[in-house]
Amino acid sequence: MAVIRAFVAIDLPAGIQDGIDIIAQQFKDKVKPGTVRWVPGRNIHLTLKFLGEVSSTNLEVVKNLLQIQASRQTCFDITIASLGAFPTIRRPRVVWIGVQAPQNLVALQHGIEAETLRLGYAAEERPFSAHLTMGRVSHNAQPSEITRLGELLDAATVGTLGTIRVDTVRLFRSDLKPGGAIYSQLFTAPLAH
């Protein structure tokens, strides 16, 4: 039985991805190489559910549940703005760009989470927090470089990168390669209009 690595996400337009690349470059130029594993802009999306391994037999079931959950929500707008880090700006492990969204996004994510849980996919460990991951601090990063990154993040100001209309949710395949992950769209489910 074939198995693929998959996740559910909202795709971003190239203009937003390019804007995030520009912001990331400002930090790349100021921290030691290797401190952060930066996500290429073309790979940045708003993840709603990381599924992990999905069998070919479960793929159709997942597509069906996405179709149902998407049809329960009307289209909505999200605004891409601000900068932050988990767990905190001063102790960054994950650097992110914020997403301001209406309750529709949370309802969509909760619906997908509940249905995938019924199928046996693991529940998320943390509550849903809408964000776009720009980079992850390397496990072997020097403490002084992590402190420097935190100071740079704390001093940075990122305004609004744009507002986008969310009218679909997508199922992606993720293939891990030596040069980074390659994402392929497998299925698109439209939201209600």
MOQUIKA-V582784 format. One record per pair of residues at least 4 apart in sequence whose ideal C-beta (glycine too) atoms are under 7 Angstrom apart, sorted by the first residue. I is the first residue (numbers start at 0). J is the second residue. If there is no record, write none. Layout:
i:I j:J
i:I j:J
//
This chain:
i:0 j:54
i:0 j:55
i:0 j:56
i:1 j:55
i:2 j:52
i:2 j:53
i:2 j:54
i:3 j:53
i:3 j:172
i:4 j:51
i:4 j:52
i:4 j:172
i:4 j:173
i:5 j:50
i:5 j:53
i:5 j:170
i:5 j:171
i:5 j:172
i:5 j:173
i:5 j:185
i:6 j:46
i:6 j:48
i:6 j:49
i:6 j:50
i:6 j:171
i:6 j:173
i:7 j:47
i:7 j:48
i:7 j:50
i:7 j:65
i:7 j:111
i:7 j:168
i:7 j:170
i:8 j:44
i:8 j:45
i:8 j:46
i:8 j:47
i:8 j:169
i:8 j:171
i:9 j:44
i:9 j:45
i:9 j:47
i:9 j:165
i:9 j:168
i:10 j:44
i:10 j:169
i:11 j:15
i:11 j:16
i:11 j:43
i:11 j:44
i:11 j:45
i:11 j:163
i:12 j:163
i:13 j:17
i:14 j:18
i:14 j:161
i:15 j:19
i:15 j:79
i:15 j:160
i:15 j:161
i:15 j:163
i:16 j:20
i:16 j:40
i:16 j:41
i:16 j:43
i:17 j:21
i:17 j:40
i:18 j:22
i:18 j:160
i:19 j:23
i:19 j:40
i:19 j:43
i:19 j:96
i:19 j:131
i:19 j:133
i:19 j:160
i:20 j:24
i:20 j:40
i:22 j:157
i:23 j:27
i:23 j:37
i:23 j:133
i:23 j:134
i:24 j:28
i:26 j:30
i:26 j:151
i:27 j:37
i:29 j:151
i:30 j:34
i:30 j:35
i:30 j:144
i:30 j:147
i:30 j:148
i:30 j:151
i:31 j:144
i:33 j:137
i:34 j:136
i:34 j:137
i:34 j:140
i:34 j:144
i:34 j:148
i:35 j:94
i:35 j:134
i:35 j:135
i:35 j:136
i:35 j:137
i:35 j:148
i:36 j:134
i:36 j:135
i:36 j:137
i:37 j:133
i:37 j:134
i:38 j:42
i:38 j:43
i:38 j:132
i:38 j:133
i:38 j:134
i:39 j:179
i:42 j:180
i:42 j:182
i:43 j:131
i:45 j:98
i:45 j:129
i:45 j:131
i:47 j:107
i:47 j:108
i:47 j:111
i:47 j:168
i:48 j:111
i:48 j:112
i:48 j:115
i:50 j:61
i:50 j:115
i:50 j:120
i:51 j:120
i:53 j:57
i:53 j:58
i:53 j:61
i:57 j:61
i:57 j:118
i:58 j:62
i:59 j:63
i:60 j:64
i:60 j:118
i:61 j:65
i:61 j:170
i:62 j:66
i:62 j:170
i:62 j:186
i:63 j:67
i:64 j:68
i:64 j:114
i:65 j:69
i:65 j:111
i:65 j:168
i:65 j:170
i:65 j:186
i:65 j:188
i:66 j:70
i:66 j:188
i:67 j:71
i:68 j:107
i:68 j:110
i:68 j:111
i:68 j:114
i:69 j:168
i:69 j:188
i:69 j:189
i:69 j:190
i:70 j:191
i:71 j:110
i:72 j:103
i:72 j:106
i:72 j:107
i:72 j:190
i:72 j:191
i:73 j:103
i:73 j:190
i:73 j:191
i:73 j:192
i:74 j:164
i:74 j:165
i:74 j:166
i:74 j:190
i:74 j:192
i:75 j:101
i:75 j:103
i:75 j:104
i:75 j:165
i:76 j:162
i:76 j:163
i:76 j:164
i:77 j:98
i:77 j:99
i:77 j:100
i:77 j:104
i:77 j:162
i:77 j:163
i:77 j:165
i:78 j:99
i:78 j:159
i:78 j:162
i:79 j:96
i:79 j:98
i:79 j:131
i:79 j:160
i:79 j:161
i:80 j:97
i:80 j:99
i:80 j:157
i:80 j:158
i:80 j:159
i:80 j:160
i:81 j:96
i:81 j:97
i:81 j:157
i:82 j:96
i:82 j:152
i:82 j:155
i:82 j:157
i:83 j:88
i:83 j:95
i:83 j:97
i:84 j:88
i:84 j:91
i:84 j:93
i:84 j:94
i:84 j:95
i:84 j:152
i:85 j:92
i:85 j:93
i:86 j:90
i:86 j:92
i:88 j:149
i:88 j:152
i:88 j:153
i:89 j:149
i:89 j:153
i:90 j:149
i:91 j:136
i:91 j:145
i:91 j:148
i:91 j:149
i:91 j:152
i:92 j:135
i:92 j:136
i:93 j:132
i:93 j:135
i:94 j:133
i:94 j:134
i:94 j:152
i:95 j:130
i:95 j:131
i:95 j:132
i:95 j:133
i:96 j:130
i:96 j:131
i:96 j:133
i:96 j:157
i:96 j:160
i:97 j:130
i:98 j:129
i:98 j:130
i:98 j:131
i:100 j:104
i:100 j:129
i:102 j:106
i:103 j:107
i:104 j:108
i:104 j:129
i:105 j:109
i:105 j:127
i:106 j:110
i:107 j:111
i:107 j:168
i:108 j:112
i:108 j:127
i:109 j:113
i:110 j:114
i:111 j:115
i:112 j:116
i:112 j:122
i:112 j:123
i:113 j:117
i:114 j:118
i:115 j:120
i:116 j:120
i:116 j:122
i:123 j:127
i:136 j:140
i:136 j:145
i:136 j:148
i:140 j:144
i:140 j:145
i:142 j:146
i:143 j:147
i:144 j:148
i:145 j:149
i:146 j:150
i:147 j:151
i:148 j:152
i:149 j:153
i:150 j:154
i:151 j:155
i:165 j:190
i:166 j:189
i:166 j:190
i:167 j:187
i:167 j:188
i:167 j:189
i:167 j:190
i:168 j:188
i:169 j:184
i:169 j:186
i:169 j:187
i:170 j:185
i:170 j:186
i:171 j:182
i:171 j:183
i:171 j:184
i:171 j:185
i:172 j:182
i:172 j:183
i:172 j:185
i:173 j:180
i:173 j:182
i:174 j:180
i:174 j:181
i:175 j:180
i:176 j:180
i:176 j:181
//
